């Protein structure tokens, strides 16, 4: 009988040791929901028309104060679209491009800012008012983790001028 009591005592000690510390918060494991994206990323877009081209400058800054990583399912990091007044998409930058089908991780140090530039040809786009959307293209899992996919998107109206008479 002493043997059985001894085994029970040993098991009780193992159980107490194994459960010790479970109520402590682990700093590595997140305990809350998604962080507020306004406190992590600052996405800015600047567009200027020069002759028959729109020059698009995008920047993404990590404003979280600590290193961050964005994961993309392909080598495509951003896209640009133009829609007319009827809501029809008349231009998509990624049309005609082939992107490497591999996971791409883009690392940002604390307070690091990365810039991207692109041009949109206006040769077949008449003068007028359009809606331009400029957005980053991280994975769906990344967007869910971020909580608000619109933080990585800028949509605005743009006036395209007739430059055919300019020299």
N, CA, C and O atoms as a DFTB+ gen file, in Angstrom:
668 C
 N C O
     1  1       0.808      -1.191       0.000
     2  2       0.000       0.000       0.000
     3  2       0.853       1.258       0.000
     4  3       0.499       2.261      -0.619
     5  1       2.000       1.195       0.711
     6  2       2.905       2.346       0.716
     7  2       3.396       2.632      -0.699
     8  3       3.618       3.788      -1.058
     9  1       3.568       1.581      -1.508
    10  2       4.025       1.747      -2.883
    11  2       2.997       2.541      -3.691
    12  3       3.375       3.440      -4.443
    13  1       1.721       2.229      -3.553
    14  2       0.657       2.921      -4.282
    15  2       0.592       4.384      -3.845
    16  3       0.479       5.279      -4.683
    17  1       0.664       4.631      -2.526
    18  2       0.647       6.010      -2.034
    19  2       1.865       6.784      -2.548
    20  3       1.769       7.967      -2.873
    21  1       2.995       6.108      -2.614
    22  2       4.220       6.736      -3.133
    23  2       4.067       7.115      -4.596
    24  3       4.466       8.204      -5.008
    25  1       3.479       6.199      -5.391
    26  2       3.257       6.488      -6.822
    27  2       2.295       7.656      -6.995
    28  3       2.509       8.519      -7.846
    29  1       1.235       7.684      -6.189
    30  2       0.271       8.781      -6.273
    31  2       0.945      10.100      -5.908
    32  3       0.698      11.122      -6.548
    33  1       1.792      10.080      -4.885
    34  2       2.505      11.299      -4.480
    35  2       3.431      11.780      -5.589
    36  3       3.499      12.978      -5.864
    37  1       4.151      10.846      -6.233
    38  2       5.053      11.214      -7.332
    39  2       4.247      11.790      -8.495
    40  3       4.642      12.804      -9.071
    41  1       3.129      11.166      -8.850
    42  2       2.286      11.680      -9.934
    43  2       1.744      13.067      -9.599
    44  3       1.679      13.939     -10.466
    45  1       1.357      13.270      -8.342
    46  2       0.858      14.583      -7.928
    47  2       1.940      15.644      -8.075
    48  3       1.659      16.763      -8.505
    49  1       3.183      15.297      -7.718
    50  2       4.296      16.243      -7.863
    51  2       4.523      16.555      -9.338
    52  3       4.697      17.718      -9.703
    53  1       4.523      15.517     -10.202
    54  2       4.691      15.744     -11.643
    55  2       3.586      16.643     -12.189
    56  3       3.845      17.544     -12.987
    57  1       2.360      16.393     -11.753
    58  2       1.234      17.193     -12.216
    59  2       1.387      18.654     -11.800
    60  3       1.120      19.559     -12.592
    61  1       1.812      18.884     -10.566
    62  2       1.997      20.262     -10.097
    63  2       3.130      20.956     -10.846
    64  3       3.025      22.138     -11.173
    65  1       4.211      20.230     -11.118
    66  2       5.341      20.817     -11.844
    67  2       4.934      21.122     -13.282
    68  3       5.273      22.179     -13.815
    69  1       4.210      20.198     -13.909
    70  2       3.803      20.381     -15.302
    71  2       2.839      21.551     -15.456
    72  3       2.884      22.259     -16.462
    73  1       1.982      21.759     -14.486
    74  2       0.995      22.842     -14.563
    75  2       1.532      24.169     -14.050
    76  3       0.884      25.201     -14.225
    77  1       2.677      24.163     -13.433
    78  2       3.233      25.381     -12.856
    79  2       3.453      26.437     -13.934
    80  3       4.087      26.155     -14.951
    81  1       2.945      27.632     -13.730
    82  2       3.206      28.753     -14.636
    83  2       2.235      28.881     -15.771
    84  3       2.409      29.768     -16.607
    85  1       1.213      28.045     -15.855
    86  2       0.288      28.158     -16.974
    87  2      -0.510      29.447     -16.952
    88  3      -0.991      29.881     -17.999
    89  1      -0.667      30.069     -15.803
    90  2      -1.431      31.299     -15.741
    91  2      -0.609      32.520     -16.105
    92  3      -1.157      33.615     -16.231
    93  1       0.690      32.355     -16.276
    94  2       1.535      33.491     -16.635
    95  2       1.304      33.852     -18.094
    96  3       1.052      32.978     -18.923
    97  1       1.389      35.133     -18.403
    98  2       1.293      35.569     -19.790
    99  2       2.616      35.324     -20.475
   100  3       3.673      35.633     -19.925
   101  1       2.563      34.772     -21.666
   102  2       3.760      34.542     -22.460
   103  2       3.902      35.720     -23.412
   104  3       3.008      35.964     -24.223
   105  1       5.005      36.454     -23.331
   106  2       5.202      37.640     -24.163
   107  2       5.321      37.310     -25.639
   108  3       5.128      38.186     -26.482
   109  1       5.638      36.055     -25.971
   110  2       5.827      35.680     -27.364
   111  2       4.498      35.353     -28.029
   112  3       4.337      35.576     -29.229
   113  1       3.550      34.830     -27.270
   114  2       2.267      34.434     -27.832
   115  2       1.288      35.591     -27.688
   116  3       1.024      36.046     -26.575
   117  1       0.741      36.079     -28.823
   118  2      -0.203      37.186     -28.718
   119  2      -1.467      36.754     -27.987
   120  3      -1.951      35.639     -28.183
   121  1      -1.997      37.626     -27.153
   122  2      -3.184      37.286     -26.382
   123  2      -4.421      38.025     -26.860
   124  3      -5.532      37.649     -26.488
   125  1      -4.271      39.052     -27.662
   126  2      -5.423      39.831     -28.105
   127  2      -5.723      39.593     -29.566
   128  3      -5.189      38.672     -30.185
   129  1      -6.591      40.437     -30.115
   130  2      -6.925      40.362     -31.527
   131  2      -5.886      41.092     -32.356
   132  3      -4.777      41.359     -31.892
   133  1      -6.259      41.413     -33.596
   134  2      -5.335      42.106     -34.495
   135  2      -5.027      43.493     -33.950
   136  3      -5.886      44.159     -33.372
   137  1      -3.786      43.909     -34.146
   138  2      -3.407      45.255     -33.719
   139  2      -4.097      46.272     -34.618
   140  3      -4.491      45.948     -35.738
   141  1      -4.241      47.472     -34.141
   142  2      -4.808      48.546     -34.941
   143  2      -3.811      48.899     -36.044
   144  3      -2.696      49.341     -35.766
   145  1      -4.224      48.698     -37.303
   146  2      -3.318      48.897     -38.429
   147  2      -2.865      50.344     -38.564
   148  3      -1.800      50.610     -39.121
   149  1      -3.664      51.280     -38.060
   150  2      -3.253      52.680     -38.124
   151  2      -1.975      52.902     -37.330
   152  3      -1.266      53.882     -37.558
   153  1      -1.679      52.008     -36.407
   154  2      -0.484      52.126     -35.586
   155  2       0.685      51.325     -36.136
   156  3       1.761      51.322     -35.538
   157  1       0.496      50.639     -37.271
   158  2       1.563      49.813     -37.832
   159  2       2.068      50.369     -39.161
   160  3       3.276      50.526     -39.341
   161  1       1.171      50.667     -40.087
   162  2       1.573      51.060     -41.439
   163  2       1.034      52.434     -41.815
   164  3      -0.064      52.817     -41.413
   165  1       1.830      53.172     -42.595
   166  2       1.397      54.428     -43.218
   167  2       1.634      54.269     -44.717
   168  3       2.780      54.223     -45.166
   169  1       0.540      54.184     -45.498
   170  2       0.610      53.997     -46.946
   171  2       0.219      55.305     -47.613
   172  3      -0.858      55.840     -47.352
   173  1       1.097      55.826     -48.481
   174  2       0.845      57.099     -49.154
   175  2       1.056      56.950     -50.651
   176  3       1.911      56.187     -51.100
   177  1       0.260      57.694     -51.421
   178  2       0.349      57.667     -52.879
   179  2       0.354      59.101     -53.387
   180  3      -0.417      59.938     -52.917
   181  1       1.228      59.378     -54.352
   182  2       1.284      60.684     -55.005
   183  2       1.275      60.438     -56.508
   184  3       2.039      59.612     -57.006
   185  1       0.416      61.150     -57.234
   186  2       0.284      60.958     -58.682
   187  2       0.463      62.301     -59.374
   188  3      -0.068      63.323     -58.938
   189  1       1.231      62.273     -60.470
   190  2       1.437      63.483     -61.262
   191  2       1.380      63.112     -62.741
   192  3       1.979      62.122     -63.161
   193  1       0.657      63.911     -63.528
   194  2       0.601      63.682     -64.962
   195  2       1.695      64.486     -65.635
   196  3       1.803      65.698     -65.447
   197  1       2.506      63.793     -66.424
   198  2       3.536      64.436     -67.245
   199  2       3.366      63.902     -68.655
   200  3       3.537      62.711     -68.916
   201  1       3.028      64.807     -69.552
   202  2       2.779      64.442     -70.940
   203  2       1.731      63.337     -71.001
   204  3       0.629      63.498     -70.475
   205  1       2.064      62.212     -71.641
   206  2       1.083      61.137     -71.807
   207  2       1.290      59.997     -70.802
   208  3       1.024      58.834     -71.104
   209  1       1.766      60.349     -69.607
   210  2       2.005      59.345     -68.559
   211  2       1.549      59.880     -67.203
   212  3       1.670      61.070     -66.915
   213  1       1.027      58.980     -66.383
   214  2       0.817      59.274     -64.972
   215  2       1.992      58.670     -64.222
   216  3       2.300      57.490     -64.391
   217  1       2.637      59.460     -63.410
   218  2       3.749      58.977     -62.589
   219  2       3.200      58.745     -61.182
   220  3       2.748      59.678     -60.518
   221  1       3.245      57.503     -60.742
   222  2       2.674      57.111     -59.456
   223  2       3.818      56.780     -58.501
   224  3       4.653      55.922     -58.784
   225  1       3.838      57.471     -57.379
   226  2       4.828      57.197     -56.333
   227  2       4.080      56.681     -55.110
   228  3       3.182      57.344     -54.591
   229  1       4.461      55.495     -54.658
   230  2       3.849      54.877     -53.487
   231  2       4.910      54.742     -52.414
   232  3       6.085      54.534     -52.716
   233  1       4.501      54.860     -51.168
   234  2       5.433      54.586     -50.075
   235  2       4.684      53.885     -48.953
   236  3       3.527      54.187     -48.662
   237  1       5.373      52.950     -48.341
   238  2       4.831      52.238     -47.188
   239  2       5.845      52.354     -46.069
   240  3       7.008      51.977     -46.215
   241  1       5.376      52.888     -44.943
   242  2       6.259      53.088     -43.799
   243  2       5.771      52.266     -42.615
   244  3       4.582      52.250     -42.296
   245  1       6.705      51.591     -41.976
   246  2       6.430      50.856     -40.748
   247  2       6.496      51.855     -39.598
   248  3       7.580      52.305     -39.225
   249  1       5.351      52.198     -39.040
   250  2       5.303      53.184     -37.958
   251  2       5.041      52.525     -36.600
   252  3       4.666      53.201     -35.642
   253  1       5.239      51.211     -36.522
   254  2       4.923      50.471     -35.295
   255  2       5.988      50.593     -34.217
   256  3       5.726      50.316     -33.047
   257  1       7.194      51.009     -34.609
   258  2       8.279      51.086     -33.641
   259  2       9.034      49.782     -33.477
   260  3       9.982      49.705     -32.695
   261  1       8.615      48.735     -34.222
   262  2       9.340      47.460     -34.177
   263  2       9.303      46.833     -35.568
   264  3       8.486      47.217     -36.404
   265  1      10.183      45.873     -35.813
   266  2      10.255      45.226     -37.118
   267  2       8.939      44.557     -37.492
   268  3       8.250      44.001     -36.638
   269  1       8.595      44.617     -38.786
   270  2       7.370      44.004     -39.303
   271  2       7.690      43.304     -40.619
   272  3       8.670      43.638     -41.285
   273  1       6.867      42.341     -40.987
   274  2       7.017      41.625     -42.247
   275  2       5.662      41.542     -42.929
   276  3       4.655      41.245     -42.288
   277  1       5.640      41.805     -44.231
   278  2       4.452      41.572     -45.048
   279  2       4.745      40.378     -45.943
   280  3       5.841      40.263     -46.490
   281  1       3.764      39.485     -46.093
   282  2       3.928      38.276     -46.893
   283  2       3.043      38.398     -48.129
   284  3       1.852      38.692     -48.026
   285  1       3.643      38.166     -49.306
   286  2       2.939      38.240     -50.576
   287  2       2.945      36.855     -51.223
   288  3       3.968      36.171     -51.171
   289  1       1.828      36.415     -51.836
   290  2       1.778      35.078     -52.432
   291  2       2.534      34.968     -53.753
   292  3       2.820      33.863     -54.213
   293  1       2.860      36.115     -54.369
   294  2       3.615      36.140     -55.624
   295  2       4.623      37.287     -55.549
   296  3       4.729      37.975     -54.534
   297  1       5.360      37.477     -56.647
   298  2       6.310      38.590     -56.681
   299  2       5.611      39.936     -56.900
   300  3       6.258      40.982     -56.845
   301  1       4.302      39.919     -57.148
   302  2       3.548      41.172     -57.287
   303  2       3.348      41.787     -55.910
   304  3       2.795      41.150     -55.013
   305  1       3.801      43.028     -55.744
   306  2       3.706      43.712     -54.458
   307  2       2.568      44.738     -54.468
   308  3       2.009      45.037     -53.413
   309  1       2.216      45.279     -55.634
   310  2       1.173      46.305     -55.717
   311  2       0.438      46.189     -57.033
   312  3       0.870      45.476     -57.939
   313  1      -0.682      46.899     -57.133
   314  2      -1.411      47.010     -58.390
   315  2      -2.063      48.389     -58.438
   316  3      -2.263      49.040     -57.412
   317  1      -2.387      48.814     -59.654
   318  2      -3.001      50.121     -59.892
   319  2      -4.142      49.909     -60.876
   320  3      -3.969      49.238     -61.894
   321  1      -5.315      50.480     -60.576
   322  2      -6.434      50.403     -61.508
   323  2      -7.006      51.795     -61.752
   324  3      -6.926      52.682     -60.902
   325  1      -7.585      51.957     -62.937
   326  2      -8.333      53.171     -63.295
   327  2      -9.722      52.734     -63.725
   328  3      -9.865      51.804     -64.519
   329  1     -10.751      53.402     -63.205
   330  2     -12.134      53.124     -63.596
   331  2     -12.766      54.416     -64.087
   332  3     -12.487      55.497     -63.568
   333  1     -13.633      54.286     -65.109
   334  2     -14.302      55.473     -65.646
   335  2     -15.508      55.841     -64.785
   336  3     -15.759      55.211     -63.758
   337  1     -16.252      56.863     -65.206
   338  2     -17.389      57.363     -64.429
   339  2     -18.496      56.320     -64.291
   340  3     -19.293      56.391     -63.356
   341  1     -18.556      55.357     -65.207
   342  2     -19.561      54.295     -65.136
   343  2     -19.104      53.131     -64.238
   344  3     -19.830      52.151     -64.071
   345  1     -17.912      53.244     -63.672
   346  2     -17.395      52.193     -62.796
   347  2     -16.699      51.059     -63.529
   348  3     -16.319      50.061     -62.918
   349  1     -16.531      51.209     -64.842
   350  2     -15.860      50.170     -65.630
   351  2     -14.350      50.334     -65.503
   352  3     -13.814      51.429     -65.677
   353  1     -13.679      49.237     -65.200
   354  2     -12.223      49.294     -65.105
   355  2     -11.650      49.382     -66.517
   356  3     -11.892      48.512     -67.353
   357  1     -10.890      50.443     -66.769
   358  2     -10.327      50.631     -68.104
   359  2      -8.824      50.376     -68.128
   360  3      -8.223      50.297     -69.200
   361  1      -8.220      50.246     -66.956
   362  2      -6.780      49.990     -66.887
   363  2      -6.466      49.231     -65.601
   364  3      -6.940      49.585     -64.522
   365  1      -5.664      48.190     -65.736
   366  2      -5.109      47.473     -64.586
   367  2      -3.631      47.271     -64.884
   368  3      -3.263      46.651     -65.882
   369  1      -2.800      47.796     -64.016
   370  2      -1.356      47.723     -64.223
   371  2      -0.868      46.290     -64.408
   372  3       0.001      46.044     -65.244
   373  1      -1.405      45.349     -63.652
   374  2      -0.904      43.970     -63.680
   375  2      -1.304      43.199     -64.935
   376  3      -0.745      42.134     -65.198
   377  1      -2.265      43.713     -65.724
   378  2      -2.642      43.023     -66.963
   379  2      -1.429      42.921     -67.879
   380  3      -0.716      43.902     -68.095
   381  1      -1.205      41.747     -68.405
   382  2      -0.081      41.543     -69.308
   383  2       1.224      41.206     -68.611
   384  3       2.221      40.926     -69.277
   385  1       1.239      41.225     -67.294
   386  2       2.446      40.859     -66.544
   387  2       2.308      39.432     -66.035
   388  3       1.209      38.959     -65.744
   389  1       3.433      38.769     -65.935
   390  2       3.470      37.451     -65.304
   391  2       4.351      37.583     -64.072
   392  3       5.481      38.064     -64.154
   393  1       3.830      37.156     -62.941
   394  2       4.557      37.275     -61.679
   395  2       5.027      35.901     -61.221
   396  3       4.342      34.897     -61.413
   397  1       6.200      35.876     -60.617
   398  2       6.743      34.640     -60.079
   399  2       5.797      34.111     -59.016
   400  3       5.393      34.846     -58.115
   401  1       5.440      32.832     -59.120
   402  2       4.524      32.214     -58.163
   403  2       5.309      31.648     -56.986
   404  3       5.491      30.438     -56.860
   405  1       5.760      32.540     -56.144
   406  2       6.488      32.135     -54.938
   407  2       6.144      33.100     -53.818
   408  3       5.829      34.266     -54.056
   409  1       6.209      32.599     -52.606
   410  2       5.926      33.452     -51.453
   411  2       7.081      34.426     -51.276
   412  3       8.248      34.034     -51.257
   413  1       6.735      35.699     -51.148
   414  2       7.735      36.753     -50.972
   415  2       7.475      37.433     -49.631
   416  3       6.364      37.888     -49.359
   417  1       8.505      37.495     -48.803
   418  2       8.408      38.194     -47.524
   419  2       9.195      39.494     -47.629
   420  3      10.374      39.487     -47.985
   421  1       8.541      40.603     -47.319
   422  2       9.197      41.905     -47.341
   423  2       9.320      42.372     -45.891
   424  3       8.324      42.605     -45.208
   425  1      10.556      42.501     -45.447
   426  2      10.834      42.874     -44.061
   427  2      11.032      44.388     -43.952
   428  3      11.692      45.001     -44.791
   429  1      10.462      44.967     -42.925
   430  2      10.604      46.390     -42.629
   431  2      11.173      46.532     -41.225
   432  3      10.626      45.983     -40.268
   433  1      12.263      47.262     -41.107
   434  2      12.792      47.586     -39.783
   435  2      11.871      48.629     -39.150
   436  3      11.035      49.219     -39.833
   437  1      12.024      48.848     -37.867
   438  2      11.233      49.876     -37.184
   439  2      11.429      51.215     -37.888
   440  3      12.562      51.628     -38.133
   441  1      10.341      51.888     -38.211
   442  2      10.331      53.210     -38.853
   443  2      10.924      53.224     -40.261
   444  3      11.231      54.294     -40.786
   445  1      11.088      52.068     -40.875
   446  2      11.616      52.013     -42.244
   447  2      10.510      52.347     -43.242
   448  3       9.352      51.968     -43.066
   449  1      10.901      53.068     -44.296
   450  2       9.978      53.467     -45.358
   451  2      10.530      52.957     -46.679
   452  3      11.702      53.168     -46.993
   453  1       9.680      52.281     -47.458
   454  2      10.083      51.800     -48.783
   455  2       9.181      52.461     -49.814
   456  3       7.981      52.635     -49.600
   457  1       9.792      52.825     -50.943
   458  2       9.059      53.525     -51.996
   459  2       9.042      52.689     -53.269
   460  3       9.983      51.952     -53.563
   461  1       7.956      52.821     -54.012
   462  2       7.786      52.163     -55.299
   463  2       7.321      53.227     -56.287
   464  3       6.536      54.106     -55.931
   465  1       7.797      53.152     -57.513
   466  2       7.333      54.084     -58.542
   467  2       6.843      53.291     -59.741
   468  3       7.351      52.214     -60.050
   469  1       5.850      53.847     -60.402
   470  2       5.279      53.184     -61.561
   471  2       4.744      54.249     -62.495
   472  3       4.474      55.373     -62.072
   473  1       4.590      53.903     -63.759
   474  2       3.985      54.819     -64.723
   475  2       2.755      54.160     -65.329
   476  3       2.705      52.944     -65.516
   477  1       1.771      54.990     -65.628
   478  2       0.547      54.537     -66.282
   479  2       0.482      55.254     -67.620
   480  3       0.366      56.479     -67.654
   481  1       0.555      54.509     -68.736
   482  2       0.479      55.154     -70.049
   483  2      -0.947      55.640     -70.322
   484  3      -1.921      54.935     -70.058
   485  1      -1.046      56.849     -70.851
   486  2      -2.353      57.451     -71.115
   487  2      -2.691      57.483     -72.600
   488  3      -3.665      58.122     -72.997
   489  1      -1.912      56.812     -73.412
   490  2      -2.075      56.851     -74.866
   491  2      -3.516      56.558     -75.301
   492  3      -4.038      57.251     -76.173
   493  1      -4.159      55.560     -74.723
   494  2      -5.514      55.176     -75.135
   495  2      -6.581      55.566     -74.117
   496  3      -7.690      55.031     -74.139
   497  1      -6.247      56.496     -73.227
   498  2      -7.200      56.918     -72.196
   499  2      -7.566      58.379     -72.447
   500  3      -6.708      59.257     -72.351
   501  1      -8.837      58.647     -72.769
   502  2      -9.232      60.037     -73.040
   503  2      -9.233      60.892     -71.778
   504  3      -9.308      60.380     -70.661
   505  1      -9.149      62.196     -71.978
   506  2      -9.203      63.139     -70.854
   507  2     -10.525      62.962     -70.115
   508  3     -11.545      62.623     -70.714
   509  1     -10.491      63.195     -68.808
   510  2     -11.706      63.071     -68.004
   511  2     -11.380      62.755     -66.559
   512  3     -10.220      62.736     -66.146
   513  1     -12.446      62.506     -65.798
   514  2     -12.300      62.183     -64.382
   515  2     -12.402      60.675     -64.207
   516  3     -13.309      60.037     -64.741
   517  1     -11.476      60.121     -63.466
   518  2     -11.402      58.679     -63.236
   519  2     -11.211      58.397     -61.750
   520  3     -10.813      59.270     -60.979
   521  1     -11.501      57.171     -61.374
   522  2     -11.205      56.706     -60.024
   523  2      -9.969      55.825     -60.106
   524  3      -9.940      54.839     -60.842
   525  1      -8.954      56.193     -59.342
   526  2      -7.714      55.414     -59.312
   527  2      -7.627      54.693     -57.970
   528  3      -7.859      55.280     -56.913
   529  1      -7.291      53.413     -58.038
   530  2      -7.014      52.636     -56.827
   531  2      -5.586      52.139     -56.907
   532  3      -5.172      51.544     -57.902
   533  1      -4.849      52.389     -55.855
   534  2      -3.467      51.922     -55.740
   535  2      -3.435      51.089     -54.467
   536  3      -3.810      51.562     -53.394
   537  1      -2.987      49.853     -54.596
   538  2      -3.036      48.990     -53.415
   539  2      -1.913      47.962     -53.415
   540  3      -1.418      47.544     -54.462
   541  1      -1.532      47.573     -52.212
   542  2      -0.565      46.500     -52.034
   543  2      -1.318      45.179     -52.103
   544  3      -2.522      45.132     -51.849
   545  1      -0.608      44.101     -52.447
   546  2      -1.258      42.818     -52.701
   547  2      -0.745      41.693     -51.798
   548  3      -0.337      40.647     -52.303
   549  1      -0.755      41.884     -50.473
   550  2      -0.305      40.793     -49.604
   551  2      -1.288      39.625     -49.642
   552  3      -2.393      39.749     -50.172
   553  1      -0.880      38.500     -49.080
   554  2      -1.718      37.299     -49.065
   555  2      -3.006      37.540     -48.282
   556  3      -3.082      38.446     -47.452
   557  1      -4.022      36.709     -48.561
   558  2      -5.290      36.808     -47.840
   559  2      -5.089      36.592     -46.343
   560  3      -5.729      37.252     -45.525
   561  1      -4.191      35.659     -45.985
   562  2      -3.903      35.424     -44.569
   563  2      -3.316      36.684     -43.939
   564  3      -3.635      37.030     -42.802
   565  1      -2.460      37.358     -44.689
   566  2      -1.845      38.592     -44.181
   567  2      -2.910      39.672     -43.981
   568  3      -2.892      40.391     -42.981
   569  1      -3.840      39.782     -44.940
   570  2      -4.907      40.777     -44.811
   571  2      -5.782      40.481     -43.596
   572  3      -6.178      41.398     -42.877
   573  1      -6.084      39.204     -43.367
   574  2      -6.880      38.842     -42.184
   575  2      -6.124      39.194     -40.914
   576  3      -6.706      39.699     -39.954
   577  1      -4.822      38.925     -40.913
   578  2      -4.003      39.238     -39.742
   579  2      -3.960      40.749     -39.504
   580  3      -3.961      41.206     -38.361
   581  1      -3.921      41.514     -40.592
   582  2      -3.854      42.970     -40.471
   583  2      -5.162      43.552     -39.959
   584  3      -5.169      44.601     -39.315
   585  1      -6.255      42.882     -40.240
   586  2      -7.540      43.343     -39.726
   587  2      -8.271      44.310     -40.641
   588  3      -9.498      44.246     -40.718
   589  1      -7.582      45.195     -41.333
   590  2      -8.219      46.198     -42.193
   591  2      -7.423      46.316     -43.481
   592  3      -6.393      46.989     -43.526
   593  1      -7.911      45.652     -44.540
   594  2      -7.170      45.658     -45.804
   595  2      -7.127      47.030     -46.458
   596  3      -6.276      47.269     -47.315
   597  1      -8.016      47.934     -46.083
   598  2      -8.022      49.269     -46.679
   599  2      -6.856      50.127     -46.234
   600  3      -6.588      51.162     -46.844
   601  1      -6.153      49.720     -45.183
   602  2      -4.967      50.455     -44.741
   603  2      -3.903      50.420     -45.833
   604  3      -3.087      51.337     -45.932
   605  1      -3.905      49.375     -46.649
   606  2      -2.906      49.212     -47.701
   607  2      -3.467      49.590     -49.068
   608  3      -2.951      49.141     -50.092
   609  1      -4.517      50.409     -49.095
   610  2      -5.184      50.836     -50.331
   611  2      -5.428      52.336     -50.284
   612  3      -5.768      52.893     -49.241
   613  1      -5.249      52.981     -51.436
   614  2      -5.623      54.390     -51.559
   615  2      -6.465      54.525     -52.821
   616  3      -5.992      54.213     -53.913
   617  1      -7.698      54.983     -52.686
   618  2      -8.614      55.163     -53.811
   619  2      -9.054      56.622     -53.831
   620  3      -9.457      57.179     -52.809
   621  1      -8.970      57.233     -55.020
   622  2      -9.271      58.656     -55.129
   623  2      -9.636      58.994     -56.568
   624  3      -9.369      58.218     -57.485
   625  1     -10.251      60.164     -56.756
   626  2     -10.559      60.650     -58.099
   627  2      -9.352      61.384     -58.650
   628  3      -8.618      62.059     -57.928
   629  1      -9.171      61.228     -59.960
   630  2      -8.053      61.899     -60.625
   631  2      -8.555      62.476     -61.943
   632  3      -9.330      61.843     -62.660
   633  1      -8.108      63.667     -62.244
   634  2      -8.468      64.334     -63.495
   635  2      -7.324      64.140     -64.483
   636  3      -6.200      64.583     -64.242
   637  1      -7.622      63.472     -65.598
   638  2      -6.614      63.288     -66.644
   639  2      -6.844      64.376     -67.684
   640  3      -7.936      64.522     -68.233
   641  1      -5.788      65.129     -67.934
   642  2      -5.870      66.264     -68.858
   643  2      -5.532      65.810     -70.272
   644  3      -4.785      64.853     -70.477
   645  1      -6.097      66.515     -71.233
   646  2      -5.776      66.259     -72.636
   647  2      -4.422      66.885     -72.924
   648  3      -4.278      68.107     -72.888
   649  1      -3.450      66.067     -73.203
   650  2      -2.088      66.551     -73.447
   651  2      -1.729      66.501     -74.932
   652  3      -0.574      66.728     -75.293
   653  1      -2.709      66.204     -75.803
   654  2      -2.405      66.076     -77.232
   655  2      -1.977      67.397     -77.853
   656  3      -1.224      67.401     -78.827
   657  1      -2.442      68.524     -77.309
   658  2      -2.059      69.820     -77.872
   659  2      -0.800      70.384     -77.226
   660  3      -0.262      71.387     -77.694
   661  1      -0.321      69.744     -76.148
   662  2       0.910      70.216     -75.478
   663  2       2.120      69.801     -76.288
   664  3       2.111      68.758     -76.942
   665  1       3.157      70.613     -76.247
   666  2       4.359      70.242     -76.984
   667  2       5.486      69.936     -76.060
   668  3       6.582      69.604     -76.513
